[in-house]
């Protein structure tokens, strides 16, 4: 019985520490004014891109890229073979994610054996 009370006390302590840590996080800032959003350099780069790609084995196929700005110059890019969802890519088709970091107007991408760059809002060939 004493062990059960000790475990419950530890559990309560861990829960209270977790709740305290979560409560100290600043709220995420929501920007709904396009003019204000345009001041963020990540805003210019995020979006959806589509073009022709060369896949493993030299196969040429349409490629889609969903560029997600995570803040502070960090990006996640979801690559889809066949195009964007609703425009060639279907559930079950090849997709993978790349991590990106912005330096100036260029985002360098890497991961899953792939690399690339987005420059001035365009994914160069």
Jmol script that loads the backbone (N, CA, C; Angstrom):
load data "model"
ATOM      1  N   UNK A   1       0.820  -1.188   0.000  1.00  0.00           N
ATOM      2  CA  UNK A   1       0.000   0.000   0.000  1.00  0.00           C
ATOM      3  C   UNK A   1       0.870   1.261   0.000  1.00  0.00           C
ATOM      4  N   UNK A   2       1.949   1.231   0.781  1.00  0.00           N
ATOM      5  CA  UNK A   2       2.854   2.385   0.837  1.00  0.00           C
ATOM      6  C   UNK A   2       3.504   2.609  -0.528  1.00  0.00           C
ATOM      7  N   UNK A   3       3.816   1.511  -1.222  1.00  0.00           N
ATOM      8  CA  UNK A   3       4.421   1.638  -2.551  1.00  0.00           C
ATOM      9  C   UNK A   3       3.422   2.272  -3.521  1.00  0.00           C
ATOM     10  N   UNK A   4       2.160   1.900  -3.419  1.00  0.00           N
ATOM     11  CA  UNK A   4       1.114   2.459  -4.290  1.00  0.00           C
ATOM     12  C   UNK A   4       0.970   3.962  -4.050  1.00  0.00           C
ATOM     13  N   UNK A   5       1.013   4.385  -2.808  1.00  0.00           N
ATOM     14  CA  UNK A   5       0.902   5.806  -2.473  1.00  0.00           C
ATOM     15  C   UNK A   5       2.128   6.554  -3.003  1.00  0.00           C
ATOM     16  N   UNK A   6       3.308   5.952  -2.884  1.00  0.00           N
ATOM     17  CA  UNK A   6       4.531   6.573  -3.397  1.00  0.00           C
ATOM     18  C   UNK A   6       4.457   6.735  -4.913  1.00  0.00           C
ATOM     19  N   UNK A   7       3.985   5.702  -5.614  1.00  0.00           N
ATOM     20  CA  UNK A   7       3.856   5.782  -7.068  1.00  0.00           C
ATOM     21  C   UNK A   7       2.861   6.855  -7.474  1.00  0.00           C
ATOM     22  N   UNK A   8       1.753   6.951  -6.767  1.00  0.00           N
ATOM     23  CA  UNK A   8       0.759   7.979  -7.067  1.00  0.00           C
ATOM     24  C   UNK A   8       1.328   9.372  -6.825  1.00  0.00           C
ATOM     25  N   UNK A   9       2.130   9.530  -5.774  1.00  0.00           N
ATOM     26  CA  UNK A   9       2.742  10.823  -5.479  1.00  0.00           C
ATOM     27  C   UNK A   9       3.730  11.219  -6.579  1.00  0.00           C
ATOM     28  N   UNK A  10       4.529  10.260  -7.032  1.00  0.00           N
ATOM     29  CA  UNK A  10       5.481  10.525  -8.111  1.00  0.00           C
ATOM     30  C   UNK A  10       4.729  10.879  -9.389  1.00  0.00           C
ATOM     31  N   UNK A  11       3.672  10.135  -9.679  1.00  0.00           N
ATOM     32  CA  UNK A  11       2.864  10.392 -10.871  1.00  0.00           C
ATOM     33  C   UNK A  11       2.268  11.805 -10.822  1.00  0.00           C
ATOM     34  N   UNK A  12       1.732  12.189  -9.678  1.00  0.00           N
ATOM     35  CA  UNK A  12       1.150  13.526  -9.521  1.00  0.00           C
ATOM     36  C   UNK A  12       2.221  14.602  -9.699  1.00  0.00           C
ATOM     37  N   UNK A  13       3.406  14.369  -9.172  1.00  0.00           N
ATOM     38  CA  UNK A  13       4.492  15.332  -9.308  1.00  0.00           C
ATOM     39  C   UNK A  13       4.901  15.496 -10.775  1.00  0.00           C
ATOM     40  N   UNK A  14       5.045  14.385 -11.488  1.00  0.00           N
ATOM     41  CA  UNK A  14       5.415  14.430 -12.905  1.00  0.00           C
ATOM     42  C   UNK A  14       4.345  15.159 -13.701  1.00  0.00           C
ATOM     43  N   UNK A  15       3.083  14.876 -13.434  1.00  0.00           N
ATOM     44  CA  UNK A  15       1.990  15.549 -14.147  1.00  0.00           C
ATOM     45  C   UNK A  15       2.005  17.049 -13.882  1.00  0.00           C
ATOM     46  N   UNK A  16       2.235  17.452 -12.643  1.00  0.00           N
ATOM     47  CA  UNK A  16       2.237  18.883 -12.331  1.00  0.00           C
ATOM     48  C   UNK A  16       3.429  19.579 -12.988  1.00  0.00           C
ATOM     49  N   UNK A  17       4.590  18.926 -13.041  1.00  0.00           N
ATOM     50  CA  UNK A  17       5.758  19.517 -13.701  1.00  0.00           C
ATOM     51  C   UNK A  17       5.516  19.644 -15.200  1.00  0.00           C
ATOM     52  N   UNK A  18       4.891  18.635 -15.790  1.00  0.00           N
ATOM     53  CA  UNK A  18       4.588  18.671 -17.213  1.00  0.00           C
ATOM     54  C   UNK A  18       3.624  19.802 -17.515  1.00  0.00           C
ATOM     55  N   UNK A  19       2.591  19.941 -16.711  1.00  0.00           N
ATOM     56  CA  UNK A  19       1.613  21.010 -16.933  1.00  0.00           C
ATOM     57  C   UNK A  19       2.255  22.379 -16.754  1.00  0.00           C
ATOM     58  N   UNK A  20       3.154  22.520 -15.791  1.00  0.00           N
ATOM     59  CA  UNK A  20       3.840  23.789 -15.573  1.00  0.00           C
ATOM     60  C   UNK A  20       4.726  24.129 -16.762  1.00  0.00           C
ATOM     61  N   UNK A  21       5.437  23.144 -17.295  1.00  0.00           N
ATOM     62  CA  UNK A  21       6.313  23.386 -18.444  1.00  0.00           C
ATOM     63  C   UNK A  21       5.492  23.794 -19.662  1.00  0.00           C
ATOM     64  N   UNK A  22       4.349  23.153 -19.858  1.00  0.00           N
ATOM     65  CA  UNK A  22       3.493  23.490 -20.999  1.00  0.00           C
ATOM     66  C   UNK A  22       2.900  24.884 -20.843  1.00  0.00           C
ATOM     67  N   UNK A  23       2.547  25.252 -19.637  1.00  0.00           N
ATOM     68  CA  UNK A  23       1.923  26.546 -19.394  1.00  0.00           C
ATOM     69  C   UNK A  23       2.880  27.698 -19.651  1.00  0.00           C
ATOM     70  N   UNK A  24       4.191  27.476 -19.572  1.00  0.00           N
ATOM     71  CA  UNK A  24       5.173  28.537 -19.746  1.00  0.00           C
ATOM     72  C   UNK A  24       5.502  28.812 -21.208  1.00  0.00           C
ATOM     73  N   UNK A  25       4.975  28.009 -22.130  1.00  0.00           N
ATOM     74  CA  UNK A  25       5.245  28.222 -23.549  1.00  0.00           C
ATOM     75  C   UNK A  25       4.481  29.452 -24.024  1.00  0.00           C
ATOM     76  N   UNK A  26       5.148  30.341 -24.770  1.00  0.00           N
ATOM     77  CA  UNK A  26       4.431  31.506 -25.282  1.00  0.00           C
ATOM     78  C   UNK A  26       3.417  31.066 -26.340  1.00  0.00           C
ATOM     79  N   UNK A  27       2.302  31.757 -26.427  1.00  0.00           N
ATOM     80  CA  UNK A  27       1.310  31.375 -27.444  1.00  0.00           C
ATOM     81  C   UNK A  27       1.852  31.642 -28.846  1.00  0.00           C
ATOM     82  N   UNK A  28       1.449  30.814 -29.789  1.00  0.00           N
ATOM     83  CA  UNK A  28       1.860  31.022 -31.176  1.00  0.00           C
ATOM     84  C   UNK A  28       1.178  32.280 -31.709  1.00  0.00           C
ATOM     85  N   UNK A  29       1.928  33.047 -32.442  1.00  0.00           N
ATOM     86  CA  UNK A  29       1.400  34.283 -33.005  1.00  0.00           C
ATOM     87  C   UNK A  29       0.687  33.971 -34.309  1.00  0.00           C
ATOM     88  N   UNK A  30      -0.525  34.440 -34.433  1.00  0.00           N
ATOM     89  CA  UNK A  30      -1.306  34.222 -35.644  1.00  0.00           C
ATOM     90  C   UNK A  30      -1.314  35.506 -36.453  1.00  0.00           C
ATOM     91  N   UNK A  31      -0.918  35.396 -37.716  1.00  0.00           N
ATOM     92  CA  UNK A  31      -0.902  36.564 -38.601  1.00  0.00           C
ATOM     93  C   UNK A  31      -1.975  36.357 -39.662  1.00  0.00           C
ATOM     94  N   UNK A  32      -2.926  37.271 -39.723  1.00  0.00           N
ATOM     95  CA  UNK A  32      -3.999  37.144 -40.712  1.00  0.00           C
ATOM     96  C   UNK A  32      -3.976  38.275 -41.744  1.00  0.00           C
ATOM     97  N   UNK A  33      -3.097  39.239 -41.560  1.00  0.00           N
ATOM     98  CA  UNK A  33      -2.967  40.354 -42.488  1.00  0.00           C
ATOM     99  C   UNK A  33      -1.884  40.017 -43.516  1.00  0.00           C
ATOM    100  N   UNK A  34      -2.239  39.884 -44.802  1.00  0.00           N
ATOM    101  CA  UNK A  34      -1.238  39.524 -45.818  1.00  0.00           C
ATOM    102  C   UNK A  34      -0.053  40.485 -45.882  1.00  0.00           C
ATOM    103  N   UNK A  35      -0.291  41.770 -45.646  1.00  0.00           N
ATOM    104  CA  UNK A  35       0.816  42.743 -45.691  1.00  0.00           C
ATOM    105  C   UNK A  35       1.817  42.476 -44.570  1.00  0.00           C
ATOM    106  N   UNK A  36       1.318  42.107 -43.397  1.00  0.00           N
ATOM    107  CA  UNK A  36       2.224  41.799 -42.288  1.00  0.00           C
ATOM    108  C   UNK A  36       2.944  40.474 -42.527  1.00  0.00           C
ATOM    109  N   UNK A  37       2.226  39.488 -43.063  1.00  0.00           N
ATOM    110  CA  UNK A  37       2.843  38.184 -43.351  1.00  0.00           C
ATOM    111  C   UNK A  37       3.962  38.331 -44.375  1.00  0.00           C
ATOM    112  N   UNK A  38       3.790  39.235 -45.334  1.00  0.00           N
ATOM    113  CA  UNK A  38       4.787  39.427 -46.388  1.00  0.00           C
ATOM    114  C   UNK A  38       6.108  39.963 -45.839  1.00  0.00           C
ATOM    115  N   UNK A  39       6.114  40.515 -44.634  1.00  0.00           N
ATOM    116  CA  UNK A  39       7.355  41.010 -44.019  1.00  0.00           C
ATOM    117  C   UNK A  39       8.272  39.871 -43.576  1.00  0.00           C
ATOM    118  N   UNK A  40       7.704  38.680 -43.384  1.00  0.00           N
ATOM    119  CA  UNK A  40       8.485  37.514 -42.962  1.00  0.00           C
ATOM    120  C   UNK A  40       9.142  36.895 -44.195  1.00  0.00           C
ATOM    121  N   UNK A  41      10.477  36.787 -44.247  1.00  0.00           N
ATOM    122  CA  UNK A  41      11.126  36.234 -45.441  1.00  0.00           C
ATOM    123  C   UNK A  41      10.734  34.779 -45.718  1.00  0.00           C
ATOM    124  N   UNK A  42      10.321  34.033 -44.706  1.00  0.00           N
ATOM    125  CA  UNK A  42       9.889  32.650 -44.930  1.00  0.00           C
ATOM    126  C   UNK A  42       8.575  32.610 -45.711  1.00  0.00           C
ATOM    127  N   UNK A  43       7.748  33.637 -45.548  1.00  0.00           N
ATOM    128  CA  UNK A  43       6.446  33.689 -46.211  1.00  0.00           C
ATOM    129  C   UNK A  43       6.605  33.707 -47.730  1.00  0.00           C
ATOM    130  N   UNK A  44       7.659  34.381 -48.225  1.00  0.00           N
ATOM    131  CA  UNK A  44       7.885  34.465 -49.674  1.00  0.00           C
ATOM    132  C   UNK A  44       8.207  33.100 -50.276  1.00  0.00           C
ATOM    133  N   UNK A  45       8.752  32.203 -49.478  1.00  0.00           N
ATOM    134  CA  UNK A  45       9.245  30.928 -49.995  1.00  0.00           C
ATOM    135  C   UNK A  45       8.218  29.808 -49.847  1.00  0.00           C
ATOM    136  N   UNK A  46       7.440  29.839 -48.770  1.00  0.00           N
ATOM    137  CA  UNK A  46       6.496  28.739 -48.543  1.00  0.00           C
ATOM    138  C   UNK A  46       5.441  28.697 -49.639  1.00  0.00           C
ATOM    139  N   UNK A  47       4.890  27.514 -49.863  1.00  0.00           N
ATOM    140  CA  UNK A  47       3.855  27.349 -50.872  1.00  0.00           C
ATOM    141  C   UNK A  47       3.995  26.015 -51.576  1.00  0.00           C
ATOM    142  N   UNK A  48       3.339  25.907 -52.725  1.00  0.00           N
ATOM    143  CA  UNK A  48       3.377  24.674 -53.499  1.00  0.00           C
ATOM    144  C   UNK A  48       4.056  24.937 -54.834  1.00  0.00           C
ATOM    145  N   UNK A  49       4.933  24.012 -55.206  1.00  0.00           N
ATOM    146  CA  UNK A  49       5.674  24.108 -56.450  1.00  0.00           C
ATOM    147  C   UNK A  49       5.442  22.818 -57.235  1.00  0.00           C
ATOM    148  N   UNK A  50       5.443  22.909 -58.550  1.00  0.00           N
ATOM    149  CA  UNK A  50       5.315  21.718 -59.387  1.00  0.00           C
ATOM    150  C   UNK A  50       6.238  21.878 -60.598  1.00  0.00           C
ATOM    151  N   UNK A  51       6.782  20.761 -61.037  1.00  0.00           N
ATOM    152  CA  UNK A  51       7.669  20.807 -62.199  1.00  0.00           C
ATOM    153  C   UNK A  51       8.071  19.401 -62.582  1.00  0.00           C
ATOM    154  N   UNK A  52       9.018  19.294 -63.488  1.00  0.00           N
ATOM    155  CA  UNK A  52       9.524  17.992 -63.915  1.00  0.00           C
ATOM    156  C   UNK A  52      10.705  17.618 -63.043  1.00  0.00           C
ATOM    157  N   UNK A  53      10.795  16.345 -62.689  1.00  0.00           N
ATOM    158  CA  UNK A  53      11.886  15.878 -61.850  1.00  0.00           C
ATOM    159  C   UNK A  53      12.525  14.631 -62.418  1.00  0.00           C
ATOM    160  N   UNK A  54      13.726  14.363 -61.987  1.00  0.00           N
ATOM    161  CA  UNK A  54      14.414  13.128 -62.336  1.00  0.00           C
ATOM    162  C   UNK A  54      14.487  12.291 -61.078  1.00  0.00           C
ATOM    163  N   UNK A  55      13.925  11.107 -61.135  1.00  0.00           N
ATOM    164  CA  UNK A  55      13.827  10.227 -59.977  1.00  0.00           C
ATOM    165  C   UNK A  55      14.892   9.145 -60.064  1.00  0.00           C
ATOM    166  N   UNK A  56      14.936   8.285 -59.074  1.00  0.00           N
ATOM    167  CA  UNK A  56      15.916   7.194 -59.034  1.00  0.00           C
ATOM    168  C   UNK A  56      15.884   6.418 -60.342  1.00  0.00           C
ATOM    169  N   UNK A  57      17.057   6.052 -60.828  1.00  0.00           N
ATOM    170  CA  UNK A  57      17.158   5.298 -62.069  1.00  0.00           C
ATOM    171  C   UNK A  57      17.021   6.170 -63.305  1.00  0.00           C
ATOM    172  N   UNK A  58      16.973   7.500 -63.132  1.00  0.00           N
ATOM    173  CA  UNK A  58      16.886   8.399 -64.270  1.00  0.00           C
ATOM    174  C   UNK A  58      15.480   8.614 -64.796  1.00  0.00           C
ATOM    175  N   UNK A  59      14.474   8.056 -64.123  1.00  0.00           N
ATOM    176  CA  UNK A  59      13.087   8.217 -64.572  1.00  0.00           C
ATOM    177  C   UNK A  59      12.665   9.685 -64.475  1.00  0.00           C
ATOM    178  N   UNK A  60      12.099  10.192 -65.567  1.00  0.00           N
ATOM    179  CA  UNK A  60      11.577  11.565 -65.590  1.00  0.00           C
ATOM    180  C   UNK A  60      10.087  11.502 -65.243  1.00  0.00           C
ATOM    181  N   UNK A  61       9.674  12.324 -64.290  1.00  0.00           N
ATOM    182  CA  UNK A  61       8.263  12.359 -63.892  1.00  0.00           C
ATOM    183  C   UNK A  61       7.961  13.708 -63.264  1.00  0.00           C
ATOM    184  N   UNK A  62       6.711  14.086 -63.334  1.00  0.00           N
ATOM    185  CA  UNK A  62       6.245  15.314 -62.697  1.00  0.00           C
ATOM    186  C   UNK A  62       6.493  15.215 -61.192  1.00  0.00           C
ATOM    187  N   UNK A  63       6.885  16.328 -60.590  1.00  0.00           N
ATOM    188  CA  UNK A  63       7.169  16.355 -59.150  1.00  0.00           C
ATOM    189  C   UNK A  63       6.425  17.524 -58.509  1.00  0.00           C
ATOM    190  N   UNK A  64       5.948  17.298 -57.318  1.00  0.00           N
ATOM    191  CA  UNK A  64       5.314  18.353 -56.537  1.00  0.00           C
ATOM    192  C   UNK A  64       6.119  18.585 -55.270  1.00  0.00           C
ATOM    193  N   UNK A  65       6.094  19.815 -54.794  1.00  0.00           N
ATOM    194  CA  UNK A  65       6.787  20.153 -53.543  1.00  0.00           C
ATOM    195  C   UNK A  65       5.876  21.069 -52.725  1.00  0.00           C
ATOM    196  N   UNK A  66       5.537  20.617 -51.534  1.00  0.00           N
ATOM    197  CA  UNK A  66       4.782  21.446 -50.603  1.00  0.00           C
ATOM    198  C   UNK A  66       5.785  21.980 -49.585  1.00  0.00           C
ATOM    199  N   UNK A  67       6.034  23.278 -49.633  1.00  0.00           N
ATOM    200  CA  UNK A  67       7.045  23.916 -48.805  1.00  0.00           C
ATOM    201  C   UNK A  67       6.359  24.542 -47.596  1.00  0.00           C
ATOM    202  N   UNK A  68       6.697  24.045 -46.420  1.00  0.00           N
ATOM    203  CA  UNK A  68       6.070  24.468 -45.171  1.00  0.00           C
ATOM    204  C   UNK A  68       7.093  25.245 -44.351  1.00  0.00           C
ATOM    205  N   UNK A  69       6.775  26.502 -44.050  1.00  0.00           N
ATOM    206  CA  UNK A  69       7.654  27.321 -43.214  1.00  0.00           C
ATOM    207  C   UNK A  69       7.395  26.981 -41.752  1.00  0.00           C
ATOM    208  N   UNK A  70       8.447  26.572 -41.048  1.00  0.00           N
ATOM    209  CA  UNK A  70       8.333  26.229 -39.622  1.00  0.00           C
ATOM    210  C   UNK A  70       8.741  27.384 -38.712  1.00  0.00           C
ATOM    211  N   UNK A  71       9.225  28.470 -39.305  1.00  0.00           N
ATOM    212  CA  UNK A  71       9.669  29.625 -38.526  1.00  0.00           C
ATOM    213  C   UNK A  71      11.179  29.646 -38.363  1.00  0.00           C
ATOM    214  N   UNK A  72      11.711  30.829 -38.154  1.00  0.00           N
ATOM    215  CA  UNK A  72      13.146  31.022 -37.940  1.00  0.00           C
ATOM    216  C   UNK A  72      13.998  30.431 -39.057  1.00  0.00           C
ATOM    217  N   UNK A  73      13.519  30.505 -40.299  1.00  0.00           N
ATOM    218  CA  UNK A  73      14.310  30.029 -41.438  1.00  0.00           C
ATOM    219  C   UNK A  73      14.342  28.524 -41.606  1.00  0.00           C
ATOM    220  N   UNK A  74      13.512  27.799 -40.870  1.00  0.00           N
ATOM    221  CA  UNK A  74      13.457  26.334 -40.969  1.00  0.00           C
ATOM    222  C   UNK A  74      12.244  25.922 -41.803  1.00  0.00           C
ATOM    223  N   UNK A  75      12.421  24.928 -42.659  1.00  0.00           N
ATOM    224  CA  UNK A  75      11.354  24.474 -43.543  1.00  0.00           C
ATOM    225  C   UNK A  75      11.249  22.958 -43.538  1.00  0.00           C
ATOM    226  N   UNK A  76      10.059  22.471 -43.840  1.00  0.00           N
ATOM    227  CA  UNK A  76       9.825  21.071 -44.165  1.00  0.00           C
ATOM    228  C   UNK A  76       9.249  21.066 -45.571  1.00  0.00           C
ATOM    229  N   UNK A  77       9.794  20.223 -46.437  1.00  0.00           N
ATOM    230  CA  UNK A  77       9.305  20.127 -47.806  1.00  0.00           C
ATOM    231  C   UNK A  77       8.836  18.700 -48.044  1.00  0.00           C
ATOM    232  N   UNK A  78       7.578  18.566 -48.427  1.00  0.00           N
ATOM    233  CA  UNK A  78       7.027  17.255 -48.756  1.00  0.00           C
ATOM    234  C   UNK A  78       7.054  17.122 -50.270  1.00  0.00           C
ATOM    235  N   UNK A  79       7.860  16.193 -50.753  1.00  0.00           N
ATOM    236  CA  UNK A  79       7.993  15.929 -52.184  1.00  0.00           C
ATOM    237  C   UNK A  79       7.023  14.824 -52.586  1.00  0.00           C
ATOM    238  N   UNK A  80       6.350  15.012 -53.714  1.00  0.00           N
ATOM    239  CA  UNK A  80       5.391  14.020 -54.200  1.00  0.00           C
ATOM    240  C   UNK A  80       5.677  13.701 -55.663  1.00  0.00           C
ATOM    241  N   UNK A  81       5.782  12.420 -55.968  1.00  0.00           N
ATOM    242  CA  UNK A  81       6.023  11.983 -57.351  1.00  0.00           C
ATOM    243  C   UNK A  81       4.688  11.947 -58.085  1.00  0.00           C
ATOM    244  N   UNK A  82       4.646  12.585 -59.235  1.00  0.00           N
ATOM    245  CA  UNK A  82       3.427  12.625 -60.034  1.00  0.00           C
ATOM    246  C   UNK A  82       2.769  13.992 -60.028  1.00  0.00           C
ATOM    247  N   UNK A  83       3.199  14.859 -59.122  1.00  0.00           N
ATOM    248  CA  UNK A  83       2.615  16.198 -59.022  1.00  0.00           C
ATOM    249  C   UNK A  83       2.087  16.441 -57.627  1.00  0.00           C
ATOM    250  N   UNK A  84       1.309  17.495 -57.480  1.00  0.00           N
ATOM    251  CA  UNK A  84       0.722  17.827 -56.189  1.00  0.00           C
ATOM    252  C   UNK A  84      -0.544  17.007 -55.955  1.00  0.00           C
ATOM    253  N   UNK A  85      -0.962  16.852 -54.698  1.00  0.00           N
ATOM    254  CA  UNK A  85      -2.242  16.179 -54.435  1.00  0.00           C
ATOM    255  C   UNK A  85      -3.370  16.892 -55.199  1.00  0.00           C
ATOM    256  N   UNK A  86      -4.175  16.121 -55.890  1.00  0.00           N
ATOM    257  CA  UNK A  86      -5.256  16.684 -56.693  1.00  0.00           C
ATOM    258  C   UNK A  86      -4.807  17.088 -58.082  1.00  0.00           C
ATOM    259  N   UNK A  87      -3.506  16.964 -58.367  1.00  0.00           N
ATOM    260  CA  UNK A  87      -2.975  17.338 -59.674  1.00  0.00           C
ATOM    261  C   UNK A  87      -1.906  16.337 -60.117  1.00  0.00           C
ATOM    262  N   UNK A  88      -2.209  15.053 -59.933  1.00  0.00           N
ATOM    263  CA  UNK A  88      -1.289  14.019 -60.401  1.00  0.00           C
ATOM    264  C   UNK A  88      -0.840  13.047 -59.330  1.00  0.00           C
ATOM    265  N   UNK A  89      -0.608  13.524 -58.094  1.00  0.00           N
ATOM    266  CA  UNK A  89      -0.204  12.623 -57.016  1.00  0.00           C
ATOM    267  C   UNK A  89      -1.447  12.013 -56.407  1.00  0.00           C
ATOM    268  N   UNK A  90      -1.425  10.718 -56.119  1.00  0.00           N
ATOM    269  CA  UNK A  90      -2.530  10.019 -55.466  1.00  0.00           C
ATOM    270  C   UNK A  90      -2.012   9.332 -54.216  1.00  0.00           C
ATOM    271  N   UNK A  91      -2.867   9.184 -53.229  1.00  0.00           N
ATOM    272  CA  UNK A  91      -2.486   8.490 -51.996  1.00  0.00           C
ATOM    273  C   UNK A  91      -1.883   7.132 -52.358  1.00  0.00           C
ATOM    274  N   UNK A  92      -0.746   6.846 -51.785  1.00  0.00           N
ATOM    275  CA  UNK A  92      -0.035   5.610 -52.075  1.00  0.00           C
ATOM    276  C   UNK A  92       1.140   5.822 -53.021  1.00  0.00           C
ATOM    277  N   UNK A  93       1.119   6.934 -53.793  1.00  0.00           N
ATOM    278  CA  UNK A  93       2.262   7.263 -54.653  1.00  0.00           C
ATOM    279  C   UNK A  93       3.438   7.691 -53.771  1.00  0.00           C
ATOM    280  N   UNK A  94       4.624   7.683 -54.353  1.00  0.00           N
ATOM    281  CA  UNK A  94       5.836   8.049 -53.619  1.00  0.00           C
ATOM    282  C   UNK A  94       5.752   9.469 -53.073  1.00  0.00           C
ATOM    283  N   UNK A  95       6.093   9.606 -51.803  1.00  0.00           N
ATOM    284  CA  UNK A  95       6.269  10.926 -51.186  1.00  0.00           C
ATOM    285  C   UNK A  95       7.313  10.793 -50.087  1.00  0.00           C
ATOM    286  N   UNK A  96       8.023  11.879 -49.838  1.00  0.00           N
ATOM    287  CA  UNK A  96       9.007  11.894 -48.761  1.00  0.00           C
ATOM    288  C   UNK A  96       9.214  13.340 -48.343  1.00  0.00           C
ATOM    289  N   UNK A  97       9.818  13.515 -47.172  1.00  0.00           N
ATOM    290  CA  UNK A  97      10.044  14.855 -46.626  1.00  0.00           C
ATOM    291  C   UNK A  97      11.526  15.196 -46.612  1.00  0.00           C
ATOM    292  N   UNK A  98      11.800  16.462 -46.809  1.00  0.00           N
ATOM    293  CA  UNK A  98      13.152  17.004 -46.722  1.00  0.00           C
ATOM    294  C   UNK A  98      13.149  18.126 -45.689  1.00  0.00           C
ATOM    295  N   UNK A  99      14.269  18.330 -45.035  1.00  0.00           N
ATOM    296  CA  UNK A  99      14.429  19.449 -44.105  1.00  0.00           C
ATOM    297  C   UNK A  99      15.134  20.568 -44.853  1.00  0.00           C
ATOM    298  N   UNK A 100      14.759  21.803 -44.537  1.00  0.00           N
ATOM    299  CA  UNK A 100      15.374  22.936 -45.204  1.00  0.00           C
ATOM    300  C   UNK A 100      15.753  24.035 -44.237  1.00  0.00           C
ATOM    301  N   UNK A 101      16.783  24.784 -44.616  1.00  0.00           N
ATOM    302  CA  UNK A 101      17.235  25.919 -43.809  1.00  0.00           C
ATOM    303  C   UNK A 101      17.489  27.084 -44.760  1.00  0.00           C
ATOM    304  N   UNK A 102      16.887  28.234 -44.417  1.00  0.00           N
ATOM    305  CA  UNK A 102      17.038  29.426 -45.245  1.00  0.00           C
ATOM    306  C   UNK A 102      18.262  30.232 -44.822  1.00  0.00           C
ATOM    307  N   UNK A 103      19.036  30.642 -45.816  1.00  0.00           N
ATOM    308  CA  UNK A 103      20.129  31.587 -45.623  1.00  0.00           C
ATOM    309  C   UNK A 103      19.948  32.635 -46.701  1.00  0.00           C
ATOM    310  N   UNK A 104      19.523  33.832 -46.302  1.00  0.00           N
ATOM    311  CA  UNK A 104      19.179  34.856 -47.276  1.00  0.00           C
ATOM    312  C   UNK A 104      17.914  34.447 -48.002  1.00  0.00           C
ATOM    313  N   UNK A 105      17.961  34.460 -49.332  1.00  0.00           N
ATOM    314  CA  UNK A 105      16.805  34.062 -50.138  1.00  0.00           C
ATOM    315  C   UNK A 105      16.908  32.628 -50.647  1.00  0.00           C
ATOM    316  N   UNK A 106      17.854  31.858 -50.140  1.00  0.00           N
ATOM    317  CA  UNK A 106      18.056  30.484 -50.609  1.00  0.00           C
ATOM    318  C   UNK A 106      17.780  29.505 -49.473  1.00  0.00           C
ATOM    319  N   UNK A 107      16.982  28.481 -49.776  1.00  0.00           N
ATOM    320  CA  UNK A 107      16.715  27.407 -48.816  1.00  0.00           C
ATOM    321  C   UNK A 107      17.440  26.166 -49.310  1.00  0.00           C
ATOM    322  N   UNK A 108      18.326  25.632 -48.482  1.00  0.00           N
ATOM    323  CA  UNK A 108      19.054  24.411 -48.810  1.00  0.00           C
ATOM    324  C   UNK A 108      18.306  23.241 -48.198  1.00  0.00           C
ATOM    325  N   UNK A 109      18.015  22.233 -49.034  1.00  0.00           N
ATOM    326  CA  UNK A 109      17.218  21.073 -48.621  1.00  0.00           C
ATOM    327  C   UNK A 109      18.074  19.823 -48.604  1.00  0.00           C
ATOM    328  N   UNK A 110      17.766  18.920 -47.665  1.00  0.00           N
ATOM    329  CA  UNK A 110      18.468  17.641 -47.629  1.00  0.00           C
ATOM    330  C   UNK A 110      17.629  16.612 -46.892  1.00  0.00           C
ATOM    331  N   UNK A 111      17.949  15.347 -47.169  1.00  0.00           N
ATOM    332  CA  UNK A 111      17.294  14.222 -46.503  1.00  0.00           C
ATOM    333  C   UNK A 111      16.942  13.133 -47.491  1.00  0.00           C
ATOM    334  N   UNK A 112      16.831  11.907 -46.989  1.00  0.00           N
ATOM    335  CA  UNK A 112      16.425  10.751 -47.795  1.00  0.00           C
ATOM    336  C   UNK A 112      17.278  10.557 -49.048  1.00  0.00           C
ATOM    337  N   UNK A 113      18.561  10.951 -48.990  1.00  0.00           N
ATOM    338  CA  UNK A 113      19.435  10.778 -50.137  1.00  0.00           C
ATOM    339  C   UNK A 113      19.211  11.812 -51.231  1.00  0.00           C
ATOM    340  N   UNK A 114      18.392  12.827 -50.975  1.00  0.00           N
ATOM    341  CA  UNK A 114      18.123  13.883 -51.939  1.00  0.00           C
ATOM    342  C   UNK A 114      18.639  15.201 -51.388  1.00  0.00           C
ATOM    343  N   UNK A 115      18.905  16.125 -52.274  1.00  0.00           N
ATOM    344  CA  UNK A 115      19.259  17.478 -51.856  1.00  0.00           C
ATOM    345  C   UNK A 115      18.794  18.426 -52.946  1.00  0.00           C
ATOM    346  N   UNK A 116      18.670  19.675 -52.594  1.00  0.00           N
ATOM    347  CA  UNK A 116      18.241  20.667 -53.565  1.00  0.00           C
ATOM    348  C   UNK A 116      18.226  22.034 -52.931  1.00  0.00           C
ATOM    349  N   UNK A 117      17.827  23.008 -53.716  1.00  0.00           N
ATOM    350  CA  UNK A 117      17.752  24.383 -53.231  1.00  0.00           C
ATOM    351  C   UNK A 117      16.511  25.034 -53.802  1.00  0.00           C
ATOM    352  N   UNK A 118      15.950  25.923 -53.030  1.00  0.00           N
ATOM    353  CA  UNK A 118      14.900  26.809 -53.508  1.00  0.00           C
ATOM    354  C   UNK A 118      15.518  28.196 -53.470  1.00  0.00           C
ATOM    355  N   UNK A 119      15.542  28.869 -54.617  1.00  0.00           N
ATOM    356  CA  UNK A 119      16.159  30.189 -54.691  1.00  0.00           C
ATOM    357  C   UNK A 119      15.166  31.195 -55.247  1.00  0.00           C
ATOM    358  N   UNK A 120      14.974  32.293 -54.522  1.00  0.00           N
ATOM    359  CA  UNK A 120      14.080  33.366 -54.945  1.00  0.00           C
ATOM    360  C   UNK A 120      12.690  32.842 -55.269  1.00  0.00           C
ATOM    361  N   UNK A 121      12.230  31.840 -54.516  1.00  0.00           N
ATOM    362  CA  UNK A 121      10.890  31.312 -54.721  1.00  0.00           C
ATOM    363  C   UNK A 121      10.778  30.304 -55.842  1.00  0.00           C
ATOM    364  N   UNK A 122      11.905  29.918 -56.443  1.00  0.00           N
ATOM    365  CA  UNK A 122      11.879  28.930 -57.538  1.00  0.00           C
ATOM    366  C   UNK A 122      12.775  27.773 -57.182  1.00  0.00           C
ATOM    367  N   UNK A 123      12.355  26.589 -57.537  1.00  0.00           N
ATOM    368  CA  UNK A 123      13.184  25.402 -57.341  1.00  0.00           C
ATOM    369  C   UNK A 123      13.969  25.222 -58.619  1.00  0.00           C
ATOM    370  N   UNK A 124      15.274  25.533 -58.621  1.00  0.00           N
ATOM    371  CA  UNK A 124      16.036  25.443 -59.882  1.00  0.00           C
ATOM    372  C   UNK A 124      16.224  23.995 -60.328  1.00  0.00           C
ATOM    373  N   UNK A 125      16.324  23.783 -61.635  1.00  0.00           N
ATOM    374  CA  UNK A 125      16.543  22.414 -62.158  1.00  0.00           C
ATOM    375  C   UNK A 125      17.922  21.891 -61.797  1.00  0.00           C
TER     376      UNK A 125
END
end "model"
wireframe off; spacefill off
backbone 0.3
color backbone group
